[in-house]
Amino acid sequence: MGFDNLPVLDTAILVVSASAAILYGIQIRATPSHSRMISKAASTALLSLFATVRGESSLLVPALALGSVGDAFLAWPGEKAFLRGLGSFLAAHIFYIALFARLGSGVGLILSETWRQALATTMLALALVMGFVLVPRVGSALRLPIVVYSSVILAMVLAVLTVQNHQVVLGAVLFALSDSILATDEFVVSADSHHRVWMQFAVWILYYSGQFLIALGL
């Protein structure tokens, strides 16, 4: 669906959401603060409001709302905040899996189109590589949560590949890629690496764009 077909209220919510996302992007490397957290969480919370106003699926609304909760937790440093954010996004992905499974046409659609097969294979390989790279680098308390979370992300991508809507597929894939870059930034690259700058911006751009495309596409 394009902006031309949206009512004024729906468009206004999306504009405010995107503005909050841009504001957080400007502050992305600033010292953690409540204002920074609010701009981050508000961007996705407003996407949930957008879905609510449009009368969208009871599965989409909580998926986006849980993303907003995860954003609030991940706006702060530390292992506790990370685990809480991980838990929030884990729940969000479960709602997405249920939503995509309901909207999808089954595994036959993946098998019938080469690009879907290639994307499924690529994401499976990425999940395996990330697992082998991450697990040895994290503390014992994080290993099981990360393995479970990675498995759920993969399930979410496989579920969305059964959906006909290409915009929704793209959104879910961008979301999954943002998670991979976030994990790399958090656990693989060194704290003083110059790569962390572009990685942090890439995580936010891919994540918000993915959520935006899913919300607008359904």
N, C-alpha and C positions, 0 to 999 in steps of 0.2 A: 504494500500500500504506500502511495506517495503522500507528500504533504498537501497536495492540491485537494485531496478528498477528505481531509481532516476538519472537524468542527473547530471553531475558534478556541474553545477551552482546551481541547486536546493539544492543539498547536502551541498554546501558551505554556502548558505543562512541559512539553518537550523542549521549548526554548529555555525555560528556567532550569530544567534538568541539564541541558547542554552547557548553560552558563555556569552552573555549579561545577560541572566537570572541568571546564576550562579554568575556573578559579582554583580548583585543586591542582590542576596541572601546573599552574604558575607557582604554587606553593610546594610542589612535590618534594623538593629537596630542602625545604625549610625545617626548622626545629619543630618537632611534634607539638601541637597545641589543639585546644578545643575548637577554635575557628577552622583550623585545617581539617580536623576530623569531621566537622559539620558539613563543610563543602563537599568532602569526599562521599560521606554517607548520603547526603541529600540528593546527589545526582541519581543514584540508583533508587532511592526511596521514591523519588518523583516518577521514575519509570514504572514503579509498582502502582503509584496513584494513577498514572496514565492508563495502565491496563485495567484498573478498577473502574475508572470512569467510562471506559469503552465496554465494560461488561464482559471482559475477557475471561478465559478459563480460570477456574478456582485453583488450578495448578500453577499457572503463570504468575499470578499475583504473589503468592508466598515465595516462589522461587526468586523473584526480584527483591522482595522484602528481606529475605534471608541474605541476599547478596549485599544489601545495604547494611545489615547488622555485621556481616563479615568485614565490610569496608571500614566500619567504625572501629572494630577491634584491630585491624591491620594498620590503622593510622598511627598506632603506638608501637614502640619497640618492645622486645622481650619475648621469651618463649611462651609465657602464659597468654599474652595477647595473640601470638601466632597460633597457638593451639585452639583458642576460642574462635579466631577467624577461620581456621581450617574446619572446625566443627560446623560453623554457620554455612560455609560454602559446600561442605559435604551434604548437608540437608538440602541446600538449594539445588545441587546437582541431582539428588534423588527425585525432587519434584520435577525437574526438567526431564529426567529419564521417563517418568510416568507420563508426562505431557507428550513427549515425542513418540513414545510407544503408542499412545492413544491416537495421535494424528497420523502416524506412519502407515506405510503400505506393506510392512513386513520385510524380512531379509531378502525376499525375492527382488526387491527394488535395487538393493545393493549389488546383487549378483547380475542384474540385467544391464548395468551401466558401468563401463570401464572406469570412468573417473571416480565413481563411488568406491569401487573395489580398490583403486590405487590409493585413495584417501584413507580408507579403512586400514589398509596394509601399512601406510606411512605412519598413521597415528598409533597403531599397535607397536611398530618398531620404535617410535619415539618413547612410548610408555615404558618399554623394556629397557631402553638405553638410560632413560631418566632414573629408573629403579636401580639399575646397577651402579650408576654414578652417585646417586643421592644416599642410598642406605648406608654405605660405609662411612659417609661424611657427617652423619647426624648422630646425636646422642641416642641412647637406647630408648628413652621415653618417646622419641619422635619417630622411630623406625616403623612401628606398626601403623600409627596414624597416617604416615606418608604413603605406605604401601596400599592401605585401604583407600585413601583419597585418590591415588593415581589410578586404581582399578575402577573407581566410580567415574572419574573423568573419562576414561576410555569407554566405559559403558554408555556414558552420555553421548559421546561422539558417534558411537555405533548406532545408538538409538536415533539420533538426528539424521543420520544417513538414510534412514527409511522414510524420511519426510520429503515430499515433493517440492516444497517451497525452498528455492535456492538461497533466498535471503536469510532464512532462518538457519539453514545449514551453514552458511558463511559465518553468521553470528556466533553459533556454537563453536565452530572451529577456532575463530579468533579468541573466544573465551578460553578454550583449552590451551592455545598457544601462549596466552598471557600467563596462565598458571605455570607452564614449563619455564618461561623466562623468569618469573618470580622466584621459583625454586632454585634456579641457577644463580640468580643474584643473591639469594639469601644464604645458600649453602656451598656453592661451588667457587665463585670468584672471590678473591681476597677483598677485605674491607677497603683497601686503598686503591683498588683497581679502577683505572679510568673508564673501563667498560660499564661500571655501575651507573654512570650518568645516563647513557642512552638506554640502558636496560630498564631503568626505573620509568623513564618516559614511555618506552615501548610497552611495558606491562600495562600502564594506565590507558594508553591509547587503544590497544588491542582489547582490553577488558571492557572499557566503556562502550567502544564501538560495537563489540559483540553483543552486549546486553541491549544496546539501543536497537540494533538490527533485529534481534529476536522480538523485542517489545513492539516494534513498528511492523514487523512482518506477520504477526499472528492476529 
